[in-house]
Amino acid sequence: MKRSKTTALLLMGAAPLLFTACQREQPVQMQEGLFTSVERCTEATGDASNCRVAFEQARQQAADAAPQYGSREACARDYPAEDCVEQRTTAGHSFIGPMMAGFFLSQMMSGNRAGLAQQPAAGRARGAAPGRPQATPAWRSNTDGWLRPSGATAAGRAGLTPVAATPDRAMTAQRGGFGASGRGRSSGG
């Protein structure tokens, strides 16, 4: 009889620990900011090291992801004329295209802790290492505002996606989980 009381008390005492360990993790949130320089990024985030790494990642991707044109005149129809310069891809192909005007910096947030965006090796951008911020180049167009690579390779602007973003501001969160689904169920009243 004594043994079963001791076992029951022990299990009751351990129950809160078991429930805490089994709780679901909070949904991961992605924060992303658009910055026009390392200095602006550092001012907004307070993290000069991540900003330098992100800028370098974006710079390395820029020529391969940039829209490619056959002449400066064709490029100047879509981008500021002073941004249209001769560039060279990592494969050595020469083309006319706009210079990178900024970069997107992405970080993952889990609960209240900031973590750097990490992807599996197969999905990671070239040059990105685990534990480093993820970044992509950004271009300023004459008509659509800011553009970023869409992931597809195509001539001209076909490989880019317009993005509604305000440059050089603190990062904004893109939430997942119940916040996104709960919003659709709310009723006005």
Disulfide bonds with the S-S distance in Angstrom:
Cys41-Cys51 2.00
Cys75-Cys84 2.10
